[in-house]
Amino acid sequence: MASGARSPHCPARREQRIRDIIQVTHDSIGSDPKIINVIVREHPAESISVSSRINGEDFRKVKTN
């Protein structure tokens, strides 16, 4: 796992992600930034599938029986 400021779990990166989410929400729907609530749930990378990909590969690449 990465360490320091480059780690995805580093407090500074986490805070910046939250600020970005608040800004995008404000820009998209015009909500007052003071009332936008952000809940961050962190999961191990191996437990996450993005766009039907598992560890970066198409889920259909390996067939299960």
TIVO-2410 file (N, C-alpha, C; in nm, 3 decimals):
# residues 65
REC num residu      c1      c2      c3 atome chaine
REC   1      M   0.085  -0.118   0.000     N      A
REC   1      M   0.000   0.000   0.000    CA      A
REC   1      M   0.089   0.124   0.000     C      A
REC   2      A   0.046   0.225  -0.070     N      A
REC   2      A   0.121   0.350  -0.077    CA      A
REC   2      A   0.120   0.419   0.058     C      A
REC   3      S   0.214   0.508   0.077     N      A
REC   3      S   0.218   0.581   0.203    CA      A
REC   3      S   0.229   0.730   0.177     C      A
REC   4      G   0.207   0.807   0.281     N      A
REC   4      G   0.220   0.952   0.271    CA      A
REC   4      G   0.111   1.016   0.189     C      A
REC   5      A   0.143   1.131   0.128     N      A
REC   5      A   0.043   1.211   0.056    CA      A
REC   5      A  -0.011   1.141  -0.068     C      A
REC   6      R   0.059   1.040  -0.120     N      A
REC   6      R   0.011   0.971  -0.239    CA      A
REC   6      R  -0.088   0.860  -0.207     C      A
REC   7      S  -0.098   0.821  -0.081     N      A
REC   7      S  -0.191   0.715  -0.042    CA      A
REC   7      S  -0.335   0.761  -0.064     C      A
REC   8      P  -0.419   0.672  -0.122     N      A
REC   8      P  -0.560   0.712  -0.140    CA      A
REC   8      P  -0.633   0.732  -0.008     C      A
REC   9      H  -0.575   0.682   0.101     N      A
REC   9      H  -0.639   0.694   0.232    CA      A
REC   9      H  -0.580   0.806   0.317     C      A
REC  10      C  -0.488   0.882   0.261     N      A
REC  10      C  -0.424   0.991   0.335    CA      A
REC  10      C  -0.529   1.100   0.363     C      A
REC  11      P  -0.527   1.156   0.483     N      A
REC  11      P  -0.628   1.257   0.521    CA      A
REC  11      P  -0.638   1.375   0.424     C      A
REC  12      A  -0.527   1.422   0.371     N      A
REC  12      A  -0.531   1.537   0.279    CA      A
REC  12      A  -0.604   1.500   0.149     C      A
REC  13      R  -0.579   1.381   0.096     N      A
REC  13      R  -0.647   1.338  -0.028    CA      A
REC  13      R  -0.795   1.314  -0.001     C      A
REC  14      R  -0.824   1.256   0.114     N      A
REC  14      R  -0.963   1.231   0.151    CA      A
REC  14      R  -1.039   1.364   0.161     C      A
REC  15      E  -0.980   1.462   0.228     N      A
REC  15      E  -1.043   1.594   0.240    CA      A
REC  15      E  -1.064   1.658   0.103     C      A
REC  16      Q  -0.965   1.645   0.014     N      A
REC  16      Q  -0.979   1.704  -0.119    CA      A
REC  16      Q  -1.090   1.636  -0.198     C      A
REC  17      R  -1.101   1.504  -0.186     N      A
REC  17      R  -1.210   1.432  -0.253    CA      A
REC  17      R  -1.345   1.482  -0.203     C      A
REC  18      I  -1.357   1.501  -0.073     N      A
REC  18      I  -1.483   1.551  -0.015    CA      A
REC  18      I  -1.513   1.690  -0.068     C      A
REC  19      R  -1.412   1.777  -0.072     N      A
REC  19      R  -1.431   1.912  -0.126    CA      A
REC  19      R  -1.476   1.906  -0.272     C      A
REC  20      D  -1.415   1.816  -0.350     N      A
REC  20      D  -1.453   1.801  -0.491    CA      A
REC  20      D  -1.597   1.755  -0.505     C      A
REC  21      I  -1.639   1.659  -0.422     N      A
REC  21      I  -1.777   1.610  -0.427    CA      A
REC  21      I  -1.874   1.722  -0.393     C      A
REC  22      I  -1.842   1.800  -0.291     N      A
REC  22      I  -1.928   1.912  -0.254    CA      A
REC  22      I  -1.936   2.013  -0.368     C      A
REC  23      Q  -1.824   2.044  -0.432     N      A
REC  23      Q  -1.823   2.141  -0.541    CA      A
REC  23      Q  -1.906   2.092  -0.659     C      A
REC  24      V  -1.888   1.965  -0.697     N      A
REC  24      V  -1.963   1.910  -0.810    CA      A
REC  24      V  -2.113   1.910  -0.780     C      A
REC  25      T  -2.149   1.874  -0.657     N      A
REC  25      T  -2.291   1.874  -0.618    CA      A
REC  25      T  -2.347   2.015  -0.625     C      A
REC  26      H  -2.274   2.110  -0.571     N      A
REC  26      H  -2.316   2.251  -0.575    CA      A
REC  26      H  -2.332   2.298  -0.720     C      A
REC  27      D  -2.233   2.269  -0.804     N      A
REC  27      D  -2.239   2.312  -0.944    CA      A
REC  27      D  -2.354   2.245  -1.019     C      A
REC  28      S  -2.383   2.119  -0.985     N      A
REC  28      S  -2.486   2.044  -1.058    CA      A
REC  28      S  -2.628   2.082  -1.020     C      A
REC  29      I  -2.653   2.092  -0.889     N      A
REC  29      I  -2.792   2.115  -0.846    CA      A
REC  29      I  -2.812   2.244  -0.769     C      A
REC  30      G  -2.704   2.319  -0.747     N      A
REC  30      G  -2.716   2.449  -0.684    CA      A
REC  30      G  -2.738   2.449  -0.534     C      A
REC  31      S  -2.718   2.334  -0.470     N      A
REC  31      S  -2.736   2.328  -0.325    CA      A
REC  31      S  -2.633   2.416  -0.255     C      A
REC  32      D  -2.674   2.473  -0.144     N      A
REC  32      D  -2.583   2.550  -0.060    CA      A
REC  32      D  -2.476   2.453  -0.007     C      A
REC  33      P  -2.347   2.479  -0.033     N      A
REC  33      P  -2.242   2.389   0.013    CA      A
REC  33      P  -2.245   2.361   0.164     C      A
REC  34      K  -2.302   2.453   0.242     N      A
REC  34      K  -2.307   2.434   0.387    CA      A
REC  34      K  -2.403   2.324   0.429     C      A
REC  35      I  -2.495   2.285   0.338     N      A
REC  35      I  -2.592   2.182   0.377    CA      A
REC  35      I  -2.572   2.050   0.302     C      A
REC  36      I  -2.465   2.039   0.224     N      A
REC  36      I  -2.436   1.914   0.152    CA      A
REC  36      I  -2.360   1.822   0.247     C      A
REC  37      N  -2.415   1.704   0.268     N      A
REC  37      N  -2.350   1.604   0.353    CA      A
REC  37      N  -2.284   1.499   0.265     C      A
REC  38      V  -2.161   1.464   0.298     N      A
REC  38      V  -2.088   1.362   0.223    CA      A
REC  38      V  -2.052   1.250   0.320     C      A
REC  39      I  -2.087   1.128   0.282     N      A
REC  39      I  -2.052   1.011   0.362    CA      A
REC  39      I  -1.951   0.931   0.282     C      A
REC  40      V  -1.836   0.907   0.340     N      A
REC  40      V  -1.730   0.832   0.273    CA      A
REC  40      V  -1.719   0.695   0.337     C      A
REC  41      R  -1.736   0.593   0.254     N      A
REC  41      R  -1.719   0.455   0.299    CA      A
REC  41      R  -1.602   0.398   0.221     C      A
REC  42      E  -1.502   0.355   0.292     N      A
REC  42      E  -1.384   0.301   0.225    CA      A
REC  42      E  -1.387   0.149   0.229     C      A
REC  43      H  -1.355   0.089   0.117     N      A
REC  43      H  -1.353  -0.056   0.104    CA      A
REC  43      H  -1.218  -0.098   0.046     C      A
REC  44      P  -1.173  -0.218   0.079     N      A
REC  44      P  -1.048  -0.267   0.018    CA      A
REC  44      P  -1.064  -0.274  -0.134     C      A
REC  45      A  -0.961  -0.237  -0.206     N      A
REC  45      A  -0.967  -0.234  -0.352    CA      A
REC  45      A  -1.011  -0.368  -0.411     C      A
REC  46      E  -0.969  -0.478  -0.350     N      A
REC  46      E  -1.004  -0.609  -0.405    CA      A
REC  46      E  -1.153  -0.641  -0.390     C      A
REC  47      S  -1.226  -0.561  -0.313     N      A
REC  47      S  -1.369  -0.583  -0.295    CA      A
REC  47      S  -1.454  -0.496  -0.388     C      A
REC  48      I  -1.389  -0.421  -0.476     N      A
REC  48      I  -1.461  -0.326  -0.560    CA      A
REC  48      I  -1.451  -0.366  -0.707     C      A
REC  49      S  -1.563  -0.363  -0.777     N      A
REC  49      S  -1.568  -0.387  -0.920    CA      A
REC  49      S  -1.620  -0.259  -0.984     C      A
REC  50      V  -1.545  -0.205  -1.078     N      A
REC  50      V  -1.585  -0.082  -1.145    CA      A
REC  50      V  -1.617  -0.115  -1.291     C      A
REC  51      S  -1.735  -0.077  -1.335     N      A
REC  51      S  -1.778  -0.099  -1.474    CA      A
REC  51      S  -1.758  -0.243  -1.518     C      A
REC  52      S  -1.805  -0.336  -1.436     N      A
REC  52      S  -1.798  -0.480  -1.467    CA      A
REC  52      S  -1.655  -0.529  -1.486     C      A
REC  53      R  -1.561  -0.468  -1.415     N      A
REC  53      R  -1.423  -0.512  -1.424    CA      A
REC  53      R  -1.380  -0.565  -1.288     C      A
REC  54      I  -1.302  -0.671  -1.291     N      A
REC  54      I  -1.247  -0.729  -1.170    CA      A
REC  54      I  -1.096  -0.721  -1.183     C      A
REC  55      N  -1.033  -0.650  -1.092     N      A
REC  55      N  -0.889  -0.626  -1.100    CA      A
REC  55      N  -0.849  -0.573  -1.238     C      A
REC  56      G  -0.933  -0.487  -1.295     N      A
REC  56      G  -0.902  -0.423  -1.422    CA      A
REC  56      G  -0.937  -0.504  -1.545     C      A
REC  57      E  -0.982  -0.629  -1.529     N      A
REC  57      E  -1.015  -0.713  -1.644    CA      A
REC  57      E  -1.166  -0.729  -1.656     C      A
REC  58      D  -1.213  -0.745  -1.780     N      A
REC  58      D  -1.355  -0.768  -1.805    CA      A
REC  58      D  -1.400  -0.892  -1.729     C      A
REC  59      F  -1.514  -0.885  -1.663     N      A
REC  59      F  -1.560  -0.996  -1.580    CA      A
REC  59      F  -1.588  -1.122  -1.662     C      A
REC  60      R  -1.614  -1.109  -1.791     N      A
REC  60      R  -1.644  -1.224  -1.876    CA      A
REC  60      R  -1.519  -1.298  -1.920     C      A
REC  61      K  -1.402  -1.242  -1.896     N      A
REC  61      K  -1.277  -1.303  -1.943    CA      A
REC  61      K  -1.255  -1.441  -1.882     C      A
REC  62      V  -1.288  -1.457  -1.756     N      A
REC  62      V  -1.270  -1.585  -1.687    CA      A
REC  62      V  -1.409  -1.638  -1.653     C      A
REC  63      K  -1.439  -1.756  -1.702     N      A
REC  63      K  -1.571  -1.815  -1.676    CA      A
REC  63      K  -1.563  -1.903  -1.553     C      A
REC  64      T  -1.669  -1.897  -1.472     N      A
REC  64      T  -1.678  -1.984  -1.355    CA      A
REC  64      T  -1.780  -2.092  -1.382     C      A
REC  65      N  -1.763  -2.206  -1.323     N      A
REC  65      N  -1.857  -2.318  -1.342    CA      A
REC  65      N  -1.950  -2.329  -1.226     C      A
***
